[in-house]
Amino acid sequence: MLMRLAGLLTFGLVLSLFSPETSLHAVAFADTAGEGPGMVCPGLDQPVDKSGSPLLIITDAPIPGPKKLRAQPTPAQAKCAETLRGAGKKAIEKKKVVEGVSRYVAAVSAAPAQAEAIYEELAGALDRRGYVQPALAAYFKIWKVIETEYDNPDAKLDGRAVLELADVRDSIVRLGGQVPTPISDVGRTVSAKSTRQLREEYFNADPYLSPQKPPTSESPGAKPAPPAEPALPSPPKD
């Protein structure tokens, strides 16, 4: 009798393990087991060495490769980068520069395609508060990110990138830095002309077209010449 009861209990336990409800709970557990602050956004809770150098943290951060710069982040990656940027901004506002810089660099790792925007935000935050050397390093990162993205034979000359790189060039010079040697058509275009000239040529141009040229009489946008005035009749002769 006891053996039969034990067999029934074992059979019931096996059935419960393969029941739909139990399977759903197992799937839910598997889905949530890997979730949590550490897994969703690892750079957010990462310990920060307060004795570190903001300048070295920025300069030692690698530049994402062209493929990573062009690959759009997933919604989770974008959310993680946004959270890290917010944490970095607050930290810098509280003069916790090492922590702030670390969070921004972690944001680049979370969403490499947003590297340009992230470093622009970091450079501006540091520049406004007078952290000259770290800000300069961040501007250099922006320059390298844009150059890496457009260092491609098939890359088109992008007016937006030209103007942004010109602003970066001006910031580097303003802070006493030396403009890097260009490696892309965008960089060479910026290095060859002043920001004023570039703005005149590219400000109203379409993003992926060559700079505008002054309209000529044969240009589609040129205004037609005014019609000639009709000749007056000659006075009658006596």
C-alpha positions as CSV (number, residue, x, y, z in Angstrom):
1,M,0.0,0.0,0.0
2,L,2.8,2.4,0.9
3,M,4.6,1.5,-2.3
4,R,1.5,2.3,-4.4
5,L,1.0,5.6,-2.6
6,A,4.6,6.6,-3.2
7,G,4.3,5.8,-6.8
8,L,1.2,8.0,-7.2
9,L,2.9,10.9,-5.5
10,T,5.9,10.6,-7.8
11,F,3.7,10.4,-10.8
12,G,1.8,13.5,-9.7
13,L,5.0,15.4,-9.1
14,V,6.2,14.6,-12.6
15,L,2.9,15.8,-14.1
16,S,3.1,19.1,-12.2
17,L,6.6,19.8,-13.5
18,F,5.3,19.6,-17.1
19,S,2.1,21.4,-16.6
20,P,1.5,24.6,-18.6
21,E,1.4,26.8,-15.5
22,T,4.7,25.4,-14.2
23,S,6.3,25.9,-17.7
24,L,5.2,29.5,-17.8
25,H,6.7,30.2,-14.4
26,A,9.9,28.6,-15.5
27,V,10.0,30.7,-18.6
28,A,9.3,33.9,-16.6
29,F,12.1,33.0,-14.2
30,A,14.5,32.5,-17.1
31,D,13.5,35.8,-18.6
32,T,14.0,37.7,-15.4
33,A,17.0,35.9,-14.1
34,G,19.4,37.9,-16.2
35,E,17.7,41.2,-15.6
36,G,18.7,43.7,-13.0
37,P,20.7,47.0,-12.8
38,G,24.0,45.2,-13.3
39,M,22.8,43.4,-16.4
40,V,20.7,46.1,-18.0
41,C,23.2,48.9,-17.7
42,P,26.5,47.6,-16.3
43,G,28.3,51.0,-16.4
44,L,25.8,52.6,-14.1
45,D,26.8,50.9,-10.8
46,Q,30.4,50.3,-11.7
47,P,32.7,51.5,-8.9
48,V,34.7,54.7,-9.6
49,D,38.2,55.3,-8.5
50,K,38.0,58.8,-7.2
51,S,41.8,59.2,-7.4
52,G,41.7,58.7,-11.1
53,S,42.4,61.3,-13.7
54,P,39.5,62.6,-15.8
55,L,42.0,63.4,-18.6
56,L,43.4,59.9,-18.7
57,I,39.9,58.3,-18.5
58,I,38.9,60.2,-21.7
59,T,42.2,59.8,-23.6
60,D,42.4,56.1,-22.8
61,A,38.9,55.4,-24.0
62,P,38.9,53.6,-27.4
63,I,37.2,55.1,-30.4
64,P,34.5,52.8,-31.7
65,G,35.1,51.3,-35.2
66,P,33.2,52.3,-38.3
67,K,30.8,49.4,-38.1
68,K,29.9,50.2,-34.5
69,L,29.5,53.9,-35.3
70,R,27.0,53.1,-38.0
71,A,25.0,50.4,-36.2
72,Q,22.0,51.8,-34.5
73,P,21.7,50.9,-30.8
74,T,18.9,48.7,-29.5
75,P,16.2,50.4,-27.3
76,A,17.9,48.9,-24.2
77,Q,21.3,50.2,-25.3
78,A,19.9,53.6,-26.0
79,K,18.1,53.7,-22.7
80,C,21.3,52.7,-20.9
81,A,23.3,55.4,-22.6
82,E,20.7,58.0,-21.8
83,T,20.7,57.0,-18.1
84,L,24.5,57.1,-18.0
85,R,24.6,60.5,-19.6
86,G,22.1,61.8,-17.1
87,A,24.2,60.4,-14.2
88,G,27.4,61.8,-15.7
89,K,25.8,65.3,-16.1
90,K,24.6,65.4,-12.5
91,A,28.0,64.2,-11.2
92,I,29.9,66.9,-13.1
93,E,27.4,69.5,-11.8
94,K,28.2,68.3,-8.3
95,K,32.0,68.7,-9.1
96,K,32.4,64.9,-9.1
97,V,34.4,65.1,-12.3
98,V,35.9,61.6,-12.2
99,E,32.6,59.9,-11.7
100,G,30.9,62.1,-14.4
101,V,33.5,61.4,-17.0
102,S,33.4,57.7,-16.2
103,R,29.7,57.6,-16.7
104,Y,29.9,59.4,-20.1
105,V,32.7,57.0,-21.3
106,A,30.5,54.1,-20.2
107,A,27.7,55.6,-22.2
108,V,29.9,55.4,-25.4
109,S,30.5,51.7,-24.7
110,A,26.8,51.1,-24.2
111,A,25.8,52.9,-27.5
112,P,28.8,53.4,-29.8
113,A,26.7,54.9,-32.6
114,Q,25.9,57.8,-30.2
115,A,29.6,58.5,-29.5
116,E,29.7,61.8,-31.3
117,A,26.7,63.2,-29.4
118,I,27.9,61.8,-26.1
119,Y,31.4,63.3,-26.4
120,E,29.8,66.6,-27.5
121,E,27.7,66.7,-24.3
122,L,30.7,65.8,-22.2
123,A,33.0,68.4,-23.8
124,G,30.4,71.1,-23.3
125,A,29.8,70.2,-19.7
126,L,33.5,70.3,-18.9
127,D,34.2,73.4,-21.0
128,R,31.5,75.4,-19.3
129,R,32.9,74.6,-15.8
130,G,36.5,75.4,-16.7
131,Y,38.0,71.9,-16.8
132,V,40.2,72.8,-19.8
133,Q,42.3,69.7,-20.3
134,P,39.5,67.1,-19.9
135,A,37.3,69.3,-22.2
136,L,40.1,69.5,-24.8
137,A,40.5,65.7,-24.7
138,A,36.7,65.3,-25.2
139,Y,36.9,67.7,-28.2
140,F,39.7,65.6,-29.7
141,K,37.4,62.5,-29.3
142,I,34.7,64.2,-31.2
143,W,37.1,65.0,-34.0
144,K,38.4,61.4,-34.1
145,V,34.9,59.9,-34.1
146,I,33.7,62.1,-37.0
147,E,36.9,61.3,-38.9
148,T,36.6,57.6,-38.3
149,E,33.0,57.6,-39.5
150,Y,33.9,59.4,-42.8
151,D,37.4,57.8,-43.4
152,N,35.9,55.7,-46.1
153,P,36.3,55.9,-49.9
154,D,32.5,55.6,-50.3
155,A,31.7,58.3,-47.7
156,K,29.9,61.3,-49.1
157,L,30.9,64.8,-48.1
158,D,28.4,65.7,-45.4
159,G,27.7,69.4,-44.9
160,R,26.4,68.7,-41.4
161,A,29.6,66.9,-40.4
162,V,31.7,69.7,-42.0
163,L,30.1,72.4,-39.9
164,E,30.2,70.3,-36.7
165,L,33.9,69.5,-37.2
166,A,34.5,73.2,-37.9
167,D,33.0,74.0,-34.5
168,V,35.1,71.4,-32.8
169,R,38.2,72.8,-34.6
170,D,37.4,76.2,-33.2
171,S,37.0,74.8,-29.7
172,I,40.3,73.0,-29.8
173,V,42.1,76.2,-30.9
174,R,40.3,78.3,-28.3
175,L,41.5,76.0,-25.5
176,G,45.1,76.1,-26.8
177,G,45.1,72.7,-28.5
178,Q,46.6,71.8,-31.9
179,V,44.2,70.6,-34.6
180,P,44.8,67.0,-35.6
181,T,46.1,66.1,-39.0
182,P,43.0,65.2,-41.1
183,I,42.5,61.7,-42.5
184,S,39.1,62.1,-44.2
185,D,37.6,64.4,-46.9
186,V,35.5,66.1,-44.1
187,G,38.6,66.8,-42.1
188,R,40.6,68.0,-45.0
189,T,37.8,70.3,-46.0
190,V,37.6,71.8,-42.5
191,S,41.4,72.2,-42.3
192,A,41.6,74.1,-45.6
193,K,39.1,76.9,-44.8
194,S,37.9,79.1,-42.0
195,T,34.7,78.5,-40.2
196,R,33.2,81.6,-41.8
197,Q,33.9,80.4,-45.3
198,L,32.5,76.9,-44.5
199,R,29.3,78.4,-43.0
200,E,28.8,80.5,-46.1
201,E,29.3,77.5,-48.4
202,Y,27.5,74.8,-46.4
203,F,25.0,76.4,-44.1
204,N,22.1,76.4,-46.6
205,A,23.3,73.4,-48.6
206,D,21.6,70.0,-48.6
207,P,23.4,67.7,-46.1
208,Y,24.9,65.4,-48.7
209,L,25.5,67.8,-51.6
210,S,28.5,69.9,-52.5
211,P,28.5,73.5,-51.2
212,Q,26.3,76.0,-52.9
213,K,27.7,78.2,-55.6
214,P,26.6,81.7,-56.5
215,P,23.8,81.6,-59.2
216,T,24.8,82.5,-62.7
217,S,22.7,83.5,-65.7
218,E,22.6,79.8,-66.7
219,S,21.8,78.5,-63.3
220,P,18.3,77.1,-62.7
221,G,17.8,79.4,-59.7
222,A,19.1,82.5,-61.5
223,K,16.6,85.4,-62.0
224,P,15.7,86.1,-65.6
225,A,17.1,89.2,-67.1
226,P,14.7,92.1,-67.3
227,P,13.1,92.6,-70.8
228,A,14.6,95.3,-73.0
229,E,12.7,98.5,-73.2
230,P,10.9,99.0,-76.6
231,A,12.6,101.4,-79.0
232,L,10.8,104.7,-79.4
233,P,9.6,105.6,-83.0
234,S,11.8,108.1,-84.9
235,P,10.3,111.6,-85.3
236,P,8.8,112.3,-88.8
237,K,11.1,114.2,-91.2
238,D,10.0,117.5,-92.8
